């Protein structure tokens, strides 16, 4: 099994590639996605995913620098949980429902799924996060990311 620090770096790279895939194709796809995604301009979407990608790097850096039981470890592992769940909803569900490729499904399945699963597993098994605390922190980070997306779209739309 890879080390926590290696997985933290791989996580940052994986979300970068995933967000690049989405940044290229999702804005156009969103115009025909119906209830699966509100139409979003390329500028607005790219602003949001850039901020979220940089956040992933910041969380990875904090986790690597401060180590076990740090706020960085909880933030990174929570972000990994969010990206793990993101593989299934909306990517897999939208791909199956629409019977066509949903932007991001390729990198979600090939990169995000194995890396995020491994990162969460290693975070807990090697004591970077306490499982009982993660039951609260993980969903809180997921919720924070979900709440930030409309706010980032709003800001990106205003820029």
C-alpha positions as CSV (number, residue, x, y, z in Angstrom):
1,X,0.0,0.0,0.0
2,X,1.2,3.5,-0.8
3,X,2.1,5.9,2.0
4,X,-0.3,8.6,3.1
5,X,2.0,11.3,1.7
6,X,2.2,9.6,-1.7
7,X,-1.5,9.2,-1.8
8,X,-2.0,12.9,-0.8
9,X,0.1,13.9,-3.8
10,X,-1.6,11.4,-6.1
11,X,-5.0,12.8,-4.9
12,X,-4.0,16.3,-5.9
13,X,-2.9,15.1,-9.3
14,X,-6.0,13.0,-9.8
15,X,-8.4,15.9,-9.1
16,X,-6.4,18.1,-11.3
17,X,-6.8,15.7,-14.3
18,X,-10.4,15.2,-13.4
19,X,-11.1,18.9,-13.2
20,X,-9.3,19.5,-16.5
21,X,-11.5,16.9,-18.2
22,X,-14.6,18.5,-16.8
23,X,-13.4,22.1,-17.6
24,X,-13.0,21.1,-21.2
25,X,-16.2,19.3,-21.8
26,X,-18.7,19.9,-19.0
27,X,-19.8,23.5,-19.9
28,X,-21.0,22.4,-23.4
29,X,-22.5,19.2,-22.0
30,X,-24.4,21.1,-19.3
31,X,-26.5,22.8,-22.0
32,X,-28.1,19.5,-22.9
33,X,-27.9,17.7,-19.6
34,X,-31.4,18.6,-18.4
35,X,-31.9,18.0,-14.7
36,X,-28.4,16.5,-14.3
37,X,-26.6,19.8,-14.5
38,X,-27.8,23.4,-14.9
39,X,-26.2,25.1,-17.9
40,X,-22.9,26.8,-16.8
41,X,-20.6,28.9,-18.8
42,X,-17.0,27.8,-19.4
43,X,-15.7,30.8,-17.5
44,X,-17.8,30.3,-14.5
45,X,-17.2,26.5,-14.3
46,X,-13.4,26.9,-14.9
47,X,-13.2,29.4,-12.1
48,X,-15.0,27.1,-9.7
49,X,-12.9,24.0,-10.5
50,X,-9.7,26.0,-10.4
51,X,-10.5,27.1,-6.8
52,X,-11.5,23.6,-5.8
53,X,-8.3,22.2,-7.3
54,X,-6.2,24.7,-5.5
55,X,-8.1,23.8,-2.3
56,X,-7.1,20.1,-2.9
57,X,-3.5,21.1,-3.1
58,X,-3.7,23.2,0.0
59,X,-5.4,20.4,2.0
60,X,-2.7,17.9,0.7
61,X,0.1,20.3,1.7
62,X,-1.4,20.9,5.2
63,X,-1.9,17.1,5.7
64,X,1.7,16.3,4.7
65,X,3.2,19.1,6.6
66,X,1.3,18.7,9.9
67,X,0.8,14.9,9.7
68,X,-1.4,12.6,11.8
69,X,-4.5,14.0,13.5
70,X,-4.0,17.4,12.0
71,X,-6.8,19.6,10.6
72,X,-5.1,19.1,7.2
73,X,-5.4,15.3,7.5
74,X,-9.1,15.6,8.2
75,X,-9.7,18.2,5.5
76,X,-7.8,16.1,2.9
77,X,-9.5,12.8,3.9
78,X,-12.9,14.6,3.8
79,X,-12.2,16.0,0.4
80,X,-11.2,12.4,-0.7
81,X,-14.5,11.2,0.6
82,X,-16.3,13.9,-1.4
83,X,-14.5,12.9,-4.6
84,X,-15.1,9.2,-3.9
85,X,-18.9,9.9,-3.7
86,X,-18.6,12.2,-6.8
87,X,-17.7,9.1,-8.8
88,X,-21.2,7.8,-8.3
89,X,-23.2,10.9,-8.0
90,X,-23.4,12.6,-10.4
91,X,-20.9,11.0,-12.8
92,X,-22.0,7.3,-12.9
93,X,-25.7,8.0,-12.4
94,X,-25.7,10.8,-15.1
95,X,-23.9,8.6,-17.6
96,X,-26.3,5.7,-17.0
97,X,-29.4,7.9,-17.0
98,X,-28.5,9.9,-20.1
99,X,-27.0,6.9,-21.8
100,X,-24.1,9.0,-22.9
101,X,-20.7,10.0,-21.6
102,X,-20.9,12.5,-18.7
103,X,-17.7,14.6,-18.6
104,X,-15.5,13.5,-15.8
105,X,-16.6,9.9,-15.7
106,X,-13.4,8.6,-17.2
107,X,-11.0,10.2,-14.8
108,X,-13.5,9.7,-11.9
109,X,-13.5,5.9,-12.4
110,X,-9.9,5.4,-13.5
111,X,-8.2,7.8,-11.1
112,X,-10.5,9.2,-8.4
113,X,-12.1,6.0,-7.4
114,X,-9.0,4.0,-6.6
115,X,-6.9,6.9,-5.2
116,X,-9.7,8.3,-3.0
117,X,-10.6,4.8,-1.7
118,X,-6.9,4.1,-0.9
119,X,-6.5,7.6,0.7
120,X,-9.4,7.2,3.0
121,X,-8.4,3.6,3.9
122,X,-4.8,4.6,4.7
123,X,-5.9,7.8,6.6
124,X,-7.9,5.6,9.0
125,X,-5.7,2.5,9.1
126,X,-2.5,4.5,9.7
127,X,-4.0,6.8,12.3
128,X,-4.0,10.0,10.2
129,X,-7.6,10.4,11.1
130,X,-9.6,8.9,13.9
131,X,-12.6,7.0,12.5
132,X,-15.0,8.3,15.2
133,X,-14.0,11.9,14.5
134,X,-14.0,11.3,10.8
135,X,-17.7,10.2,11.0
136,X,-18.3,13.9,11.7
137,X,-15.5,15.7,9.9
138,X,-15.8,13.7,6.6
139,X,-19.4,14.6,6.0
140,X,-18.8,18.1,7.2
141,X,-16.1,18.6,4.5
142,X,-18.3,17.0,1.9
143,X,-21.1,19.4,2.9
144,X,-18.8,22.3,2.8
145,X,-17.6,21.5,-0.7
146,X,-21.2,21.1,-1.9
147,X,-22.2,24.4,-0.4
148,X,-19.1,26.1,-1.9
149,X,-20.0,25.1,-5.5
150,X,-23.0,27.5,-6.0
151,X,-21.0,30.2,-4.2
152,X,-18.1,29.7,-6.5
153,X,-20.4,29.7,-9.6
154,X,-21.9,33.0,-8.3
155,X,-18.4,34.5,-7.9
156,X,-17.1,33.1,-11.2
157,X,-20.2,34.5,-13.0
158,X,-19.5,38.0,-11.5
159,X,-15.8,38.1,-12.5
